[in-house]
Amino acid sequence: MRVAIAGGGLAGLSCAKYLVDAGHTPIVLESRDVLGGLVAAWKDEDGDWYETGLHAFFGAYPNMLQLMGELNILDRLQWKEHALIFNQPEKPETYSYFKVPDIPAPFNVILSILNNNDMLTWEQKIRFALGLWPGVLRGQKYVEDMDKYSLHEWLQRQGIGERVSSDIFIAASKALTFINPDEVSATIILTALNKFLQERYGSKIAFLDGSPTERLCQPIVDHIVANGGEVHLKKPLKQILLNDDNTVNGFLIRGLDGAPDEVITADRYVSAMSVDVMKVLMPEPWKAMPFFQKLEGLEGVPVINLHLWFDRKLTDIDQLLFSRSDLLSVYADMSITCKAYEDPDRSMLEFVLAPAKDWIDKSDEEIIAATMKELERLFPQHLTGDDPAKLRKYKVVKTPRSVYTASPGRQAYRPDQETPIANFYLSGSYTMQQYLGSMEGAVLSGKLTAQAITNAPVSTPPEPKRLVASSN
C-alpha cells in the first residue's frame, strides 16, 4: 500500500520505517526544511549545533533501542554512569548523587535512595522508598487510575513529605513533563517510575554522539528511501481532502517558494503532526465525531531550550544534571557529554527552562539575562568575582506547543492510532501508548500506527476524485 504521512518527526519517521519493513510504500511529508520535529537540530553560523530540546535516552526506552538496533546505530549512544545527579543550591557547585548499584531492580533504585546522605534524612528516605511501592506492586490499572490526582496530591496521599516533593519530584516533573508536580498527572510520573523500577538499567542515561537530526533521524530516512519509501521536506499540509463518505481523498500540500499547491493521494493516510496542528487542520465533518472531539482536551506545553557557550570550563561532569532551580530544569555540559560537541577548554551548557509558560513570549535577551542570574547562584566560583567566565554566544529555541500537557485527567482524551475514518490514522506521543510524551512514546506510537495499517482488513478505497491543485 501507498501511505502518505504528514509529519517528519520521530513518530512519522518510525511509522514510515515499520511500514516499509512490512512491504508498504510510505511517503513522509515534512512541513519544515529539517526533519525530527521535537528533536530537530540546526547549525549556527559558526558550525555549532543547537537543538529543540536536551535529549537524554534511558535504558527504559525499549522501542527506541530496538529501532536503533535494527538500524545498526546503537553504538551512537554514549552511556553515562548509572546515577541521578542533583545540584545543591544551598551548597553552590556541589552535587548530590543517587548512584544506582548494579543489582536487580527494583532494589538497585531503592538502595540508591537509602545510600543518599546529602538531600534526605533517614525518615524521608524510608517514606520515599515505601511510598513508591504501590506504583510497582499494584500494576498498570492502579497507575492509570491515579490520573485523577496531580503528582503533588498523590505524594501527599502516600505520606511522602514536602521536602522529598520539593527536592526530587519538582526536578523530575519538570524534566519529564516541563510542568510542576501540582500541575502534572500522577499517572505520568508513576509510569516513568514503573519503568525505572522494573528494569535493571531503566534509569541509566545516554546521550547521542552528535545531533539527533544527523545521528538518529538521517539513518531512519536512509533506511526508508533504500527500501522504496520517500521522504520530502518543505511539504506543509494545507488541507485534508475528503470523499463523500468522509474518508480521506488526498493531502493538499501548500506550494512554497512560488510553487503551486499539489495533491498527494495514497491508499492510507497518517497525521504524525502535533495534536495542536491536527486540531487546526481537522476537516469540518470530523469535528462532530466523539473520537475527534476528544482532541480538544489536549494541547501542547510550551518549552524553551537554551544553549550557552562560555570561554572556559564550568563543570567536568559527564552526565545529565537536575538543577533544582525555579527557572531551570535539567542541563548538561554538551562539550563533555556529546562527542561531536566536544571542547576540552570551553563549556557549552544546554538547559531546559521549565515551566516556560510565563517566559515563552519574552525576548531572548530577557530570558538569557534571567538565566545568567540563576547561573551565578549555581556557579559562583566561575561567574562572579574579579575574573568571571564570559558568555561567548547563546541560542534560545522556543517551542510554543511541544508534547501534550500531561495534567490530571488527560489520559481520557488521548486517542488510539486507529480512527473512525477507515483510511486515516494518527501517530504521535500524545496518542494512547504506554509511555508518556517522549522520544520513546513517539517511536512506539509510530510503530503501533504501522502495525494498525498493516493488520487492517484489505479493502478497496474509493476512487480518488480528479482534483486540481489550487495556487492560493
C-alpha positions as CSV (number, residue, x, y, z in Angstrom):
1,M,0.0,0.0,0.0
2,R,1.0,3.6,-0.6
3,V,0.8,5.5,2.7
4,A,1.0,9.3,3.0
5,I,2.4,10.6,6.3
6,A,2.1,14.2,7.3
7,G,4.9,15.0,9.7
8,G,8.6,14.1,9.7
9,G,9.3,13.9,13.5
10,L,10.1,10.6,15.3
11,A,6.5,9.4,15.1
12,G,6.2,9.9,11.4
13,L,9.7,8.5,10.6
14,S,9.3,5.4,12.8
15,C,5.9,4.8,11.3
16,A,7.4,5.0,7.8
17,K,10.3,2.8,8.8
18,Y,8.0,0.0,10.0
19,L,5.7,0.4,7.1
20,V,8.5,0.0,4.6
21,D,9.7,-3.1,6.6
22,A,6.2,-4.6,6.1
23,G,6.4,-4.1,2.3
24,H,4.4,-0.8,2.0
25,T,5.4,2.4,0.4
26,P,5.4,5.4,2.8
27,I,5.6,9.0,1.6
28,V,6.7,11.3,4.5
29,L,5.8,14.9,4.1
30,E,7.6,17.3,6.4
31,S,6.5,21.0,6.5
32,R,9.9,22.4,7.5
33,D,13.3,22.2,5.9
34,V,14.6,19.9,8.7
35,L,13.5,16.5,9.9
36,G,13.0,15.5,13.5
37,G,10.1,17.5,14.8
38,L,10.7,17.9,18.6
39,V,14.3,16.5,18.2
40,A,15.2,18.8,15.3
41,A,18.7,20.5,15.3
42,W,20.4,23.1,13.3
43,K,24.0,24.5,12.8
44,D,24.7,28.2,13.6
45,E,26.9,30.5,11.6
46,D,30.0,29.0,13.3
47,G,29.0,25.4,12.5
48,D,27.9,24.7,16.1
49,W,24.8,22.6,16.7
50,Y,21.8,23.8,18.6
51,E,18.7,21.6,19.3
52,T,15.0,21.8,20.0
53,G,15.5,20.0,23.3
54,L,18.0,18.4,25.6
55,H,17.5,14.8,24.6
56,A,18.5,12.1,27.1
57,F,17.9,8.4,26.3
58,F,17.0,6.0,29.0
59,G,17.6,2.3,29.4
60,A,13.8,2.0,29.9
61,Y,13.3,3.0,26.2
62,P,12.9,-0.5,24.6
63,N,11.3,0.7,21.4
64,M,13.9,3.4,20.8
65,L,16.7,0.9,21.5
66,Q,15.1,-1.7,19.2
67,L,14.8,0.8,16.4
68,M,18.4,1.9,16.7
69,G,19.5,-1.7,16.9
70,E,17.6,-2.5,13.7
71,L,19.4,0.4,12.1
72,N,22.8,-0.7,13.5
73,I,23.4,2.6,15.2
74,L,23.3,1.6,18.9
75,D,26.9,2.5,19.1
76,R,26.0,6.1,18.7
77,L,24.6,6.2,22.3
78,Q,27.1,7.3,24.9
79,W,26.0,5.7,28.1
80,K,26.8,7.5,31.3
81,E,27.4,6.5,34.9
82,H,24.2,4.9,36.3
83,A,23.3,7.8,38.7
84,L,20.9,10.7,39.1
85,I,22.8,13.9,40.0
86,F,21.2,16.9,41.6
87,N,22.6,20.4,42.2
88,Q,22.6,21.6,45.8
89,P,21.8,25.3,45.5
90,E,22.4,25.8,49.2
91,K,25.9,24.5,48.7
92,P,26.9,26.0,45.3
93,E,29.0,23.9,42.9
94,T,28.3,20.7,45.0
95,Y,26.2,17.8,43.8
96,S,24.1,15.1,45.4
97,Y,24.4,11.6,43.7
98,F,21.8,8.9,43.7
99,K,24.2,6.2,42.5
100,V,22.3,3.1,41.3
101,P,24.2,-0.2,42.1
102,D,24.4,-3.0,39.5
103,I,21.9,-5.3,41.3
104,P,18.5,-6.4,40.2
105,A,15.6,-4.0,40.0
106,P,13.8,-2.5,42.0
107,F,16.4,-3.0,44.8
108,N,19.0,-1.0,42.9
109,V,16.9,2.2,42.8
110,I,15.7,1.7,46.4
111,L,19.3,1.3,47.6
112,S,20.3,4.4,45.7
113,I,17.7,6.3,47.7
114,L,18.8,4.8,51.0
115,N,22.5,5.5,50.3
116,N,22.0,9.2,49.6
117,N,23.0,11.2,52.6
118,D,23.1,14.7,51.1
119,M,19.4,15.6,50.4
120,L,17.2,13.4,52.6
121,T,17.0,12.3,56.3
122,W,16.5,8.6,57.1
123,E,12.9,9.2,57.8
124,Q,12.4,10.9,54.5
125,K,14.3,8.2,52.7
126,I,12.2,5.4,54.2
127,R,9.0,7.3,53.4
128,F,10.2,7.9,49.9
129,A,11.1,4.3,49.3
130,L,7.9,2.9,50.9
131,G,5.8,5.4,49.0
132,L,7.0,4.2,45.6
133,W,5.9,0.6,46.2
134,P,2.2,0.9,45.3
135,G,3.1,2.1,41.8
136,V,5.1,-1.1,41.3
137,L,3.1,-3.7,43.2
138,R,-0.4,-2.7,42.2
139,G,0.1,-2.8,38.4
140,Q,-0.8,-0.6,35.4
141,K,-4.5,-0.3,36.3
142,Y,-3.6,1.4,39.6
143,V,-1.2,3.7,37.7
144,E,-4.0,4.6,35.2
145,D,-6.5,5.2,38.0
146,M,-4.2,7.8,39.6
147,D,-4.7,10.1,36.6
148,K,-7.4,11.8,38.7
149,Y,-4.7,13.1,41.0
150,S,-1.9,15.5,40.5
151,L,1.5,14.2,41.4
152,H,1.6,16.5,44.4
153,E,-1.8,15.1,45.6
154,W,-0.6,11.5,45.2
155,L,2.6,12.2,47.1
156,Q,0.6,13.6,50.0
157,R,-1.7,10.5,49.9
158,Q,1.4,8.3,50.2
159,G,2.8,10.3,53.1
160,I,5.8,11.5,51.2
161,G,6.8,14.8,52.7
162,E,7.2,18.2,51.2
163,R,11.0,18.0,51.3
164,V,11.0,15.0,49.0
165,S,8.5,16.6,46.8
166,S,10.4,19.9,46.5
167,D,13.9,18.4,46.3
168,I,13.3,15.5,44.0
169,F,9.9,15.4,42.4
170,I,9.8,19.1,41.2
171,A,13.0,18.4,39.4
172,A,11.8,15.1,38.0
173,S,8.4,16.5,37.0
174,K,9.9,19.5,35.1
175,A,12.5,17.2,33.4
176,L,9.9,14.7,32.2
177,T,6.9,16.9,31.5
178,F,8.0,20.5,31.7
179,I,5.4,21.4,34.4
180,N,5.4,21.3,38.2
181,P,4.1,18.4,40.5
182,D,0.9,20.3,41.3
183,E,0.1,20.5,37.6
184,V,1.1,17.1,36.3
185,S,-0.9,13.9,36.4
186,A,0.4,11.3,38.9
187,T,-0.1,8.7,36.2
188,I,2.7,10.2,34.1
189,I,5.4,10.2,36.8
190,L,4.2,6.8,38.1
191,T,4.5,5.3,34.6
192,A,8.1,6.6,34.3
193,L,8.9,5.3,37.8
194,N,7.5,2.0,37.0
195,K,9.8,1.6,34.0
196,F,12.8,2.7,36.1
197,L,12.0,0.5,39.0
198,Q,11.2,-2.6,37.0
199,E,14.2,-2.7,34.7
200,R,17.8,-3.1,36.0
201,Y,19.1,-0.3,33.7
202,G,15.9,1.5,33.3
203,S,17.1,4.8,34.8
204,K,20.5,4.7,33.1
205,I,21.1,7.7,30.8
206,A,22.8,8.0,27.4
207,F,23.4,10.9,25.1
208,L,23.8,10.7,21.3
209,D,27.3,11.2,20.0
210,G,26.0,14.1,17.7
211,S,22.9,15.9,16.7
212,P,19.6,14.0,16.6
213,T,19.0,15.2,13.1
214,E,22.2,13.7,11.7
215,R,22.8,10.8,14.0
216,L,19.2,9.5,14.6
217,C,16.8,10.9,12.0
218,Q,19.0,10.6,8.9
219,P,19.7,6.8,9.3
220,I,15.9,6.3,9.5
221,V,15.5,8.3,6.3
222,D,18.2,6.4,4.6
223,H,16.5,3.1,5.5
224,I,13.1,4.3,4.3
225,V,14.5,5.5,1.0
226,A,16.7,2.5,0.4
227,N,13.6,0.3,0.7
228,G,11.4,2.2,-1.7
229,G,9.8,4.9,0.5
230,E,10.0,8.6,0.1
231,V,10.8,11.5,2.5
232,H,10.2,15.1,1.4
233,L,11.0,18.4,3.1
234,K,9.1,21.7,2.8
235,K,5.8,19.9,2.1
236,P,3.3,21.5,4.6
237,L,-0.1,20.0,4.8
238,K,-2.7,22.7,3.8
239,Q,-5.9,20.6,3.9
240,I,-7.2,17.1,4.3
241,L,-9.4,16.5,1.3
242,L,-12.4,14.2,1.8
243,N,-14.6,11.9,-0.2
244,D,-18.4,12.0,0.1
245,D,-18.3,9.3,2.8
246,N,-15.8,11.5,4.9
247,T,-12.8,9.2,4.1
248,V,-9.6,10.9,3.0
249,N,-9.3,11.6,-0.7
250,G,-5.9,13.2,-0.6
251,F,-3.5,15.6,1.2
252,L,-3.4,19.1,-0.3
253,I,0.2,20.3,0.1
254,R,0.9,24.0,0.2
255,G,3.4,25.1,-2.5
256,L,6.3,27.0,-1.2
257,D,8.8,29.4,-2.9
258,G,6.4,30.1,-5.7
259,A,5.5,26.5,-6.4
260,P,1.8,25.7,-6.9
261,D,-0.1,23.6,-4.4
262,E,-0.2,19.9,-5.1
263,V,-2.4,16.9,-4.1
264,I,-0.8,13.7,-2.7
265,T,-3.0,10.7,-3.0
266,A,-2.5,7.3,-1.3
267,D,-4.2,4.2,-0.1
268,R,-3.9,5.2,3.6
269,Y,-3.1,8.5,5.3
270,V,-1.4,9.3,8.6
271,S,-1.3,12.5,10.7
272,A,2.1,12.4,12.5
273,M,1.7,16.1,13.3
274,S,1.4,17.6,16.8
275,V,-2.1,17.5,18.3
276,D,-2.3,21.3,18.1
277,V,-1.7,21.3,14.3
278,M,-4.1,18.3,13.8
279,K,-6.9,20.2,15.6
280,V,-6.4,23.2,13.3
281,L,-6.4,21.1,10.1
282,M,-9.2,18.8,11.1
283,P,-11.9,18.6,8.4
284,E,-15.2,20.2,9.4
285,P,-17.2,17.0,9.1
286,W,-15.0,15.1,11.5
287,K,-15.4,17.7,14.3
288,A,-18.8,16.3,15.3
289,M,-17.3,12.8,15.8
290,P,-16.7,12.0,19.5
291,F,-13.3,10.4,18.7
292,F,-12.0,13.7,17.2
293,Q,-13.8,15.9,19.8
294,K,-11.5,14.3,22.5
295,L,-8.6,16.1,20.9
296,E,-9.9,19.3,22.3
297,G,-8.9,18.1,25.7
298,L,-5.2,18.1,24.7
299,E,-2.8,20.9,23.9
300,G,1.0,21.2,23.8
301,V,3.0,22.6,26.6
302,P,5.4,25.5,26.0
303,V,9.1,24.6,26.2
304,I,12.3,26.7,25.9
305,N,15.7,25.1,25.3
306,L,18.8,27.2,25.9
307,H,22.4,26.9,24.6
308,L,25.2,28.9,26.3
309,W,28.8,28.9,25.0
310,F,31.4,30.1,27.6
311,D,35.0,30.9,27.3
312,R,36.1,28.3,29.9
313,K,35.0,25.1,31.6
314,L,32.3,25.5,34.2
315,T,32.0,21.8,35.1
316,D,33.6,18.5,34.4
317,I,30.6,16.2,35.0
318,D,29.8,13.9,32.1
319,Q,26.1,13.4,32.9
320,L,22.6,15.0,32.9
321,L,22.1,17.2,35.9
322,F,19.0,18.3,37.8
323,S,19.4,22.0,38.6
324,R,16.8,22.2,41.4
325,S,16.2,25.8,40.2
326,D,12.9,27.6,40.0
327,L,13.7,28.7,36.5
328,L,15.8,25.9,35.0
329,S,15.0,22.2,34.9
330,V,17.8,19.8,33.7
331,Y,21.1,20.7,31.9
332,A,24.3,19.1,30.7
333,D,27.7,20.4,29.6
334,M,27.4,19.2,26.0
335,S,31.1,19.9,25.4
336,I,31.6,16.8,27.7
337,T,28.6,14.6,27.2
338,C,28.4,14.6,23.4
339,K,31.4,13.5,21.2
340,A,30.5,15.8,18.3
341,Y,30.3,18.9,20.5
342,E,33.5,18.1,22.4
343,D,35.6,21.1,23.5
344,P,38.4,20.4,26.1
345,D,38.7,24.0,27.1
346,R,35.3,25.6,27.0
347,S,31.8,24.7,28.1
348,M,28.6,24.7,26.1
349,L,25.8,24.3,28.6
350,E,22.4,23.2,27.4
351,F,19.4,23.9,29.6
352,V,15.7,23.3,29.6
353,L,13.7,26.3,31.0
354,A,10.6,25.0,32.7
355,P,7.8,25.7,33.3
356,A,8.0,28.1,30.3
357,K,4.5,29.4,30.1
358,D,5.5,32.8,31.7
359,W,8.6,33.1,29.5
360,I,7.6,31.9,26.0
361,D,6.6,35.4,24.9
362,K,9.6,37.2,26.5
363,S,12.6,38.3,24.4
364,D,15.7,36.1,24.1
365,E,17.6,38.9,25.9
366,E,15.3,38.8,28.9
367,I,15.5,35.0,29.1
368,I,19.3,34.9,28.9
369,A,19.6,37.7,31.5
370,A,17.4,35.7,33.9
371,T,19.3,32.5,33.2
372,M,22.7,34.1,33.8
373,K,21.5,35.5,37.1
374,E,20.4,32.0,38.1
375,L,23.7,30.5,36.9
376,E,25.6,32.9,39.2
377,R,23.9,31.1,42.0
378,L,24.8,27.7,40.7
379,F,28.3,28.5,39.6
380,P,29.5,31.4,41.8
381,Q,33.2,30.4,41.5
382,H,33.1,30.8,37.8
383,L,30.6,33.5,37.2
384,T,31.2,36.0,40.0
385,G,34.4,37.7,41.3
386,D,37.2,39.6,39.6
387,D,37.5,37.4,36.5
388,P,34.1,35.8,35.7
389,A,33.7,33.4,32.8
390,K,32.4,35.2,29.7
391,L,29.3,34.2,27.7
392,R,30.6,33.9,24.1
393,K,27.2,33.4,22.4
394,Y,23.8,31.8,23.0
395,K,20.8,30.3,21.2
396,V,17.2,30.3,22.5
397,V,14.9,27.7,20.9
398,K,11.2,28.2,21.7
399,T,8.6,25.6,21.1
400,P,5.2,27.2,22.0
401,R,3.5,23.8,21.7
402,S,5.6,20.8,22.5
403,V,4.4,17.5,23.9
404,Y,0.9,17.4,25.2
405,T,0.3,19.0,28.6
406,A,0.1,16.0,31.0
407,S,-2.3,17.4,33.5
408,P,-4.7,15.3,35.6
409,G,-7.5,13.7,33.6
410,R,-5.7,13.9,30.2
411,Q,-5.5,10.2,29.7
412,A,-9.2,10.0,28.8
413,Y,-8.5,12.4,25.9
414,R,-5.6,10.5,24.3
415,P,-6.8,8.9,21.1
416,D,-5.9,5.5,19.6
417,Q,-3.9,5.3,16.5
418,E,-6.8,3.9,14.6
419,T,-9.6,6.4,13.9
420,P,-13.3,6.1,12.8
421,I,-12.1,7.1,9.3
422,A,-11.3,3.9,7.5
423,N,-8.2,5.1,5.7
424,F,-6.9,7.7,8.2
425,Y,-4.6,7.1,11.3
426,L,-2.9,9.2,14.0
427,S,0.6,9.0,15.2
428,G,2.4,11.0,17.9
429,S,3.4,10.6,21.5
430,Y,0.0,12.2,22.5
431,T,-1.8,9.1,21.2
432,M,-2.5,6.3,23.6
433,Q,0.5,4.2,24.3
434,Q,2.2,3.1,27.5
435,Y,4.9,5.8,27.6
436,L,4.5,9.5,28.3
437,G,5.1,12.3,25.8
438,S,8.7,11.5,25.0
439,M,11.0,10.2,22.3
440,E,10.1,6.7,23.3
441,G,6.4,7.5,23.1
442,A,6.8,9.0,19.7
443,V,8.7,5.9,18.4
444,L,6.2,3.5,19.9
445,S,3.2,5.4,18.5
446,G,4.7,5.2,15.0
447,K,5.3,1.5,15.4
448,L,1.7,1.0,16.6
449,T,0.3,3.0,13.7
450,A,2.3,1.0,11.2
451,Q,1.0,-2.2,12.8
452,A,-2.6,-1.0,12.7
453,I,-2.3,-0.2,9.0
454,T,-0.6,-3.5,8.2
455,N,-3.1,-5.6,10.2
456,A,-6.2,-3.7,8.9
457,P,-8.5,-5.7,6.6
458,V,-7.7,-5.1,3.0
459,S,-10.4,-3.0,1.3
460,T,-10.6,-1.1,-1.9
461,P,-10.6,2.7,-1.1
462,P,-12.9,5.0,-3.0
463,E,-11.6,6.1,-6.4
464,P,-9.9,9.4,-5.9
465,K,-11.7,12.4,-7.4
466,R,-10.0,14.3,-10.2
467,L,-8.6,17.3,-8.3
468,V,-7.0,20.5,-9.5
469,A,-4.4,21.9,-7.1
470,S,-5.0,25.5,-6.0
471,S,-2.3,28.1,-6.3
472,N,-3.6,30.1,-3.3
